[in-house]
Amino acid sequence: MRGGLSRLKLAGMNRILDLKQEPRPAFGTVLAPTMTVARFQNGEWGRSEARPCGPIELHPAAHVLHYASTCFEGFKAYRWADGSINVFRMDRHIERMRQSARALVLPEPDPRQLEEMIRTTIDRNRDAVPEAPGALYMRPMLFGTTPNIGAAGAAATEASLIVLASPVWDYFAGGMKPLRIYIEDVNARTATQTGKVKTGGNYAAALGPTLEARRKYKVDQVLFCPGGSVQETGASNFLLLRDGRVLTRSLDSTFLHGVTRDSVLTLAREEGYRVEERLFDVAEMLEWVRDGEATLSGTAAVLAGVGTLVFHGQDHRVGSGEVGPHTRKLRERLVSIQRGESSDTHGWTKRV
């Protein structure tokens, strides 16, 4: 990497990984050398500190270990061609984390302190930010630490806030490949009231059905459609695309309000697409994909095209079966803003 470290210390391990080797490490498996930490005690947040990324001390009775009082965020900082580091939609992610904290009755992070922690983490790991198409993936996390195994009906009064960073590389290094998605039309991904919360329990709930569908049908992900109403996959929002139109589930408490989703819909409207945010069912979706496109949206891949939907054991090809032109077009438009290759008219990027 130009002006950067070619070797990073793996958190919690005493070995060095040569990041120039191929293939690249899997997403999220390499952590940058420095993290920032703050603690909530006695009704207030203490000062944050930067420290080497590594193991943390946690009481075995900590609230998070017994009652899953935890939430997190995920977004990226990019090294632009001029050498500057710019983070994408940090304000929106900070606000969503505060919303998650309120929903889980966790101490709410101060937005100014959290932003400073994010900036400090990026600055201390500046040399670890890969050049495009790589990025530095940011992972703030908040969890309850009150040592009380009898607190099932009580909120955590103590908490820790940690900001991690992970250098990641091109998600589609081998080229964009169409995904194979299983349609689950009975079970929901999450509890209704916590669907929009970015908490680990939601991902844990989706893991079993996803691995089972992967074993049975060789799929990449599961699209949860409880009662036949299309919702989201275990880790991504879901959109349907075609000439001049975008269709996606309208926002409610049952699924995650994705920042990538919001960004894509904003750009789609600017490109002249008619964006529909409403309820729709599996039957309408299967009719749409006969000659339309389906795509997943999220921080890691931005947009990932779907080639096949599997429903009740039967394959349904999506359009041509390949990643469609609308998926590619909207992804390229958003990525060009994130990398500083085109103008950001929305104020989404911040130099750090």
JODA-V73545 format. One record per pair of residues at least 4 apart in sequence whose C-alpha atoms are under 7 Angstrom apart, sorted by the first residue. I is the first residue (numbers start at 0). J is the second residue. Records with the same first field share a line. If there is no record, write none. Layout:
I = J  J
//
This chain:
0 = 4  5  129  130
2 = 126
3 = 126  127
4 = 126  127
5 = 17  18  19
6 = 15  16  17  18
7 = 15  16  31  32
8 = 14  15  16  32
9 = 14  15  29  30
10 = 30  32  52  53
11 = 53  54
24 = 28
26 = 167
27 = 165  167
29 = 165  166
30 = 164  165  166
31 = 124  127  164  165  166
32 = 51  52  124
33 = 49  50  51  52  120  123  124
34 = 49  50  51  52  120  161  162  163
35 = 47  48  49  50  116  120  161  162
36 = 47  48  49  160  161  162
37 = 44  45  46  47  48  159  160  161
38 = 44  45  158  159  160
39 = 43  44  45  157  158  159
40 = 44  157
57 = 61
58 = 146
60 = 146  147  148
61 = 143  144  145  146  147
62 = 66  68  143  144  145  146  147  148  155
63 = 67  68  69  142  143  144
65 = 148
66 = 151
67 = 200
68 = 103  142  143
69 = 141  142  143  198  199
70 = 99  100  140  141  142  197  198  199
71 = 96  138  139  140  141  197  198
72 = 92  96  138  139  140  197
73 = 136  137  138  298
74 = 87  136  137  298
75 = 86  87  134  135  136  137
76 = 84  85  86  87  134  135  136
77 = 84  85  86  134  135  337  338
78 = 82  83  84  85  128  129  130  131  134
79 = 83  84  338  339
84 = 350  351
85 = 348  349  350  351
86 = 348  349  350
87 = 337  347  348  349
88 = 92  347  348
89 = 93
90 = 94
91 = 95
92 = 96
93 = 97  110
94 = 98
95 = 99
96 = 100
97 = 101  107  108
98 = 102
99 = 103  196  197
100 = 104  105  106  107
101 = 105  107
104 = 154
105 = 143  154  155
106 = 158
108 = 113
109 = 113
110 = 114
111 = 115
112 = 116
113 = 117
114 = 118
115 = 119
116 = 120  162
117 = 121  162
118 = 122  351
119 = 123
120 = 124  162
121 = 125
124 = 128
127 = 166
128 = 134  135  166
129 = 133  134  135  166
130 = 134
132 = 168  169
133 = 167  168  169
134 = 166  167  168
135 = 164  165  166  167
136 = 164  165  166  167
137 = 163  164  165
138 = 162  163  164
139 = 161  162  163
140 = 160  161  162
141 = 158  159  160  161
142 = 158  159  160
143 = 155  157  158  159
144 = 155  157  158  159
145 = 155  156  157  158
170 = 299  300
171 = 175
176 = 322
177 = 304  305  306  321  322
178 = 219  304  305  306  307
179 = 218  219  305  306  307  308
180 = 218  219  220  221  222  307  308  309
181 = 212  218  220  221  222  308  309  310
182 = 221  222  223  224  308  309  310
183 = 221  222  223  224
184 = 223  224  225  226  227
185 = 224  225  226  227
186 = 223  225
187 = 223  224  225
188 = 201  204  205  223  233
189 = 193  194  201  204
190 = 194
191 = 252  253
192 = 252  253
193 = 252  253
194 = 252  253  254  255
195 = 252  253  254  255  256
196 = 255
197 = 255
199 = 203
200 = 204
201 = 205
202 = 206  233
205 = 209  233
206 = 210
207 = 211
208 = 212
209 = 213  220  221
210 = 214
211 = 215
212 = 216  218
213 = 217  218  219
220 = 232  233
221 = 232  233
222 = 231  232
223 = 229  230  231  232
224 = 228  229  230
227 = 280  281
228 = 278  279  280  281
229 = 279  280  281
230 = 248  254
231 = 235  236  237  254
232 = 236  237
235 = 295  296  297
236 = 257  260  295  296  297
237 = 247  294  295  296
238 = 245  246  247  293  294  295
239 = 245  246  247  292  293  294
240 = 244  245  246  291  292  293  325
241 = 245  291  292  325
243 = 271  272  273
244 = 272  273  274
245 = 272  273  274  275
246 = 274  275  276
247 = 275  276  277
248 = 276  277  278
249 = 276  277  278
250 = 256
257 = 261  297
258 = 262
259 = 263  296  297  298  301
260 = 264  296  297
261 = 265
262 = 266
263 = 267  329  333
264 = 268  274
265 = 269
266 = 270
267 = 271  272  329
268 = 272  273  274
279 = 283
280 = 284
281 = 285
282 = 286
283 = 287
284 = 288
285 = 289
287 = 291
288 = 292  293  317  318
289 = 317  318
290 = 318
291 = 317  318
292 = 317  318  323
293 = 304  305  317
294 = 302  303  304  305  326
295 = 302  303  304
296 = 301  302  303
297 = 301  302
301 = 330
302 = 326  330
304 = 322  323  326
305 = 317  322
306 = 316  317  320  321  322
307 = 314  315  316  317  320
308 = 314  315  316  317
309 = 313  314  315
310 = 314
316 = 320
322 = 326
323 = 327
324 = 328
325 = 329
326 = 330
327 = 331
328 = 332
329 = 333
330 = 334
331 = 335
332 = 336
333 = 337
334 = 338
335 = 339  340  341
336 = 340  341  342  343
343 = 347
//
